């Protein structure tokens, strides 16, 4: 959509508004975000799935506001029409900038620990929300076994002609191990998840040297708490993760870390398939990462456990 189309869509919902400025903020697979009048964030859906996601957010986030200490988007405007590209939600702009891995490593030790603890406390709070609230807002449950079964099929169709036999067997083992463990429902308790807790969605206040907000709940879901640690592990790394865990309430943290590691492997396989299907230039990088993952599997998992304080 053009900025003129964005303006028309907003005024259709809010005819009393005077719009002085619209600036592009960011976008993902589901939504494009814009800052309006330097005060409001408008997130526009890209397709039907995105519109359904915005509906879930608009239903659930107001109920989370008094359950979560860190600021989260306070959704105050919604226009959720049949045409997905005219659908949006809006909230007052939250100050701060994304806490990238690079910026995180410029912080002093105390500030790093403080940020990691803040994110851990956020996860404690969202993971303790009664999932019936989420179900009432039609939040979806992540069916990991179905996802993995499909992942195995897509791997066979798209990767096995490129990889050698030991590499194909490795992928089958990684996916098979998760399918076997996920069939045991006692391995984890279903919780409400942010769903996409990456650096892009952790806002930081440079002056206070603190996390200032958590944003973008478009992937909110019900599932395994380990999923919310995936992008912490992948994008922030072991330093951040090891500072989080002492503040996170989980009685069996080694088992949690094992599932985080499994999700990391599965996500790498999924990334390689998506690159191949899209003809992405990153495809060969993804294949290299798969091969490295196979060779370094034991060493990486041992490093994960040791760095987080488990022999």
Buried (B, 14 or more C-beta within 10 A) or exposed (E): BEEEEBBEBBEEBBEEBEBEEBEEBBEBEBBBBBBBEEEBBBBBBBBEEBBBBBBBBBBBBBBBEEBBEBBBBEBEBBBBBEEBBBBBBBBBBBEBEBBBEEEBEEBEEEBBBBBBBBBBBBBBBBBEBEBEBBEEBEBBEBEBBEBBEEBBEBBEEBBBEBBEEEBBEBBBEBBEBBBEBBEEEEBBEBBBBBBBBBBBBBBBBEEEBBBBBBBBBBBBBBBBBBBBBBBBBBBBBBBBBBBBBEBBEBEEBEBBBBBBBBBBBBBBBBBBBBBBEEEBEEBEEBBEBBBEBBEEBEEBBEEBBEBBEEE
